[in-house]
Amino acid sequence: MLRYTLMRLGIFAGCLVVVWGLVYSGLAPRGLGASNGLWMVMLALLISAPLSFVLLRGERDRASVQVVRRVDRMKANIDANRAQEDAADDTARVQGQAS
């Protein structure tokens, strides 16, 4: 999961550098007044999102498999704890009725 996140950040940083170069070379429009930095970040986000979607498909699939495994493991632990608690409760009830 960390690898996927770092790869997405890398694609965004690359797009930001390209957008910065295009804006300061005059090939892309500048933002209004002090909003130039925000304009470049938004444009880099707009470009990097579809690139990440296409280029990182395999890594995204591997990350989702890891997430599913982790969720399944957590569900199994919760079910095991619930069963253990139910068994302890049943034992306490039986002992309470026998007294």
Long-range contacts (C-beta under 8 A, 24 or more apart in sequence): 1-63, 1-66, 1-67, 3-59, 3-63, 4-56, 4-59, 4-60, 4-62, 4-63, 7-52, 7-56, 7-59, 8-48, 8-52, 8-56, 11-48, 11-51, 11-52, 11-55, 11-56, 12-44, 12-45, 12-48, 12-52, 14-48, 15-44, 15-45, 15-47, 15-48, 15-51, 16-40, 16-41, 16-44, 16-48, 18-44, 18-47, 19-43, 19-44, 19-47
